[in-house]
């Protein structure tokens, strides 16, 4: 088997090298390389039709998943941040314009208004002397009860408020972030207790 590398006529170190201008197919003064006509191996043909390698495809797929996940987290965060917060009296004043919008509404549970239903609980909340009947789907938190300040998340359906989340307002994080609201709600609850 001959292992001598093939020589090219334009290779100056080759034994059969010719001057570039002496090649029969070159024009005088032509210094360009000759066209490569050597057949490609099976390996070249195999990789040419394959496209991206599996590692690159995996990296692109992982990147797409990360971008989609970040987008979902951002969308959820922005949606939660855009849920407006109203006291009962403010929400009732704007009920027509808020109808169908998801909002958070705070108030105090009116004594003797809590009634269990097949899918949750029905009750009335009040703030500054304004009351709203509530239909809540799901079980209320353990501390839920009369005269307890709550934050409801849901929307108005006619004159009633349809809720699917109840937050008890005596949470330390909420108290730290909203000291004025906590103080006002407690004062309103105390006034309800004195009146009832």
C-alpha positions in Angstrom: 0.0 0.0 0.0 1.4 3.3 -1.0 1.2 5.9 1.8 2.9 8.7 -0.2 0.6 11.8 -0.1 -0.6 12.9 -3.6 1.3 15.8 -5.0 -0.1 18.8 -6.7 1.4 20.4 -9.8 1.5 23.8 -8.1 3.3 22.5 -5.0 6.9 23.9 -5.3 8.3 21.0 -3.1 6.7 18.4 -5.3 9.0 16.4 -7.6 6.6 17.0 -10.5 5.9 20.6 -9.7 5.4 22.9 -12.6 5.4 26.6 -12.7 1.9 28.0 -12.4 2.2 29.7 -15.8 3.4 26.4 -17.3 0.2 24.5 -16.6 -1.7 23.7 -19.8 -5.1 24.8 -18.4 -3.9 28.2 -17.0 -3.8 31.5 -18.8 -0.6 33.5 -18.7 -0.4 35.4 -15.4 -3.1 33.3 -13.8 -2.2 32.7 -10.1 -5.5 31.2 -8.9 -5.8 27.8 -7.4 -7.2 25.1 -9.6 -10.7 23.9 -8.9 -10.8 21.0 -6.4 -12.4 18.0 -8.2 -11.4 15.3 -5.7 -14.5 13.2 -4.8 -15.8 13.7 -1.2 -15.7 10.8 1.2 -18.8 9.2 2.7 -18.1 11.0 6.0 -18.4 14.5 4.3 -21.6 13.6 2.6 -23.0 12.2 5.9 -22.4 15.3 7.9 -23.4 17.7 5.1 -27.1 16.5 5.2 -27.4 16.1 8.9 -27.9 19.7 10.0 -27.5 20.5 13.7 -25.8 18.0 16.0 -27.8 16.6 18.9 -26.0 18.6 21.5 -26.8 21.9 19.7 -30.4 20.9 19.3 -30.6 20.0 23.1 -29.1 23.4 24.0 -31.6 25.3 21.8 -34.5 23.3 23.2 -33.3 24.0 26.8 -33.0 27.7 26.0 -36.5 27.8 24.6 -37.9 26.1 27.7 -36.1 28.5 30.0 -37.4 31.5 28.0 -41.0 30.1 28.1 -40.8 29.5 31.9 -39.5 33.0 32.6 -42.2 34.4 30.4 -44.9 32.5 32.4 -43.5 33.6 35.7 -43.3 37.2 34.6 -46.9 37.1 33.2 -48.2 35.6 36.5 -46.3 38.1 38.6 -47.6 41.0 36.5 -51.2 39.7 36.6 -51.1 39.4 40.4 -49.5 42.9 40.7 -52.3 44.3 38.5 -55.1 42.9 40.8 -56.3 46.1 42.3 -57.0 46.5 46.0 -60.2 48.2 47.4 -61.9 48.6 50.7 -65.6 47.5 50.6 -66.9 51.1 50.4 -64.5 51.9 47.5 -65.4 48.8 45.6 -69.2 49.4 46.0 -68.8 52.9 44.7 -67.0 51.6 41.6 -68.9 48.3 41.2 -70.3 49.1 37.8 -66.9 49.9 36.3 -65.3 46.9 38.2 -67.9 44.3 37.1 -66.1 41.3 35.7 -62.6 42.6 36.7 -60.6 40.5 39.2 -59.9 42.6 42.3 -58.9 42.3 46.0 -61.4 43.7 48.5 -60.9 44.1 52.2 -63.4 44.3 54.9 -64.6 42.7 58.1 -66.9 39.7 58.3 -70.3 40.7 59.6 -71.4 38.8 62.7 -74.2 36.2 62.2 -73.7 36.3 58.4 -71.6 33.2 57.9 -73.5 30.3 56.2 -71.9 27.1 54.8 -72.9 26.1 51.3 -72.3 23.0 49.2 -69.2 24.4 47.6 -67.9 26.9 50.2 -69.3 29.6 52.4 -71.6 32.6 52.0 -71.2 35.7 54.2 -71.3 39.5 54.3 -68.3 41.8 54.7 -68.4 45.5 55.7 -66.2 48.5 55.8 -67.1 52.1 56.7 -70.7 51.1 57.1 -71.0 49.6 53.6 -71.8 45.9 53.2 -71.4 43.4 50.4 -72.7 39.8 50.2 -70.0 37.3 49.3 -70.2 33.8 47.7 -66.9 32.1 48.4 -65.9 28.8 46.6 -63.7 26.6 48.7 -62.9 26.2 52.4 -62.1 29.4 54.3 -58.9 29.6 56.4 -58.9 28.4 60.0 -59.0 31.9 61.5 -62.0 33.0 59.4 -64.9 34.2 61.4 -67.1 37.2 62.5 -65.4 40.5 63.0 -62.2 39.2 61.4 -60.6 41.5 58.8 -60.2 39.6 55.5 -59.0 40.3 52.0 -61.0 38.6 49.3 -59.9 38.0 45.8 -62.5 37.6 43.1 -65.0 39.7 41.1 -68.4 41.3 41.3 -71.3 39.3 39.8 -74.2 41.7 39.9 -74.5 43.0 43.5 -72.7 40.0 45.0 -68.9 39.4 45.2 -67.8 36.0 44.0 -64.6 35.0 45.8 -62.1 32.1 45.4 -59.4 33.2 47.8 -59.7 34.5 51.4 -56.7 36.0 53.1 -56.8 36.6 56.8 -55.4 40.0 57.5 -53.6 39.2 60.7 -50.6 37.9 58.8 -47.3 39.5 59.9 -46.1 40.1 56.3 -49.4 41.8 55.4 -49.3 43.9 58.6 -45.7 45.1 57.9 -46.6 46.0 54.3 -49.9 47.7 55.0 -49.9 49.2 58.5 -52.4 51.9 57.7 -54.9 49.5 56.2 -54.6 47.1 59.2 -55.1 50.0 61.6 -58.2 51.2 59.7 -59.7 47.8 59.4 -59.2 47.1 63.1 -60.9 50.4 64.0 -63.8 49.5 61.7 -64.1 46.0 63.2 -64.1 47.5 66.7 -66.9 49.9 65.7 -68.9 47.0 64.3 -68.5 45.1 67.6 -69.6 48.1 69.6 -72.7 48.6 67.3 -73.6 44.9 67.3 
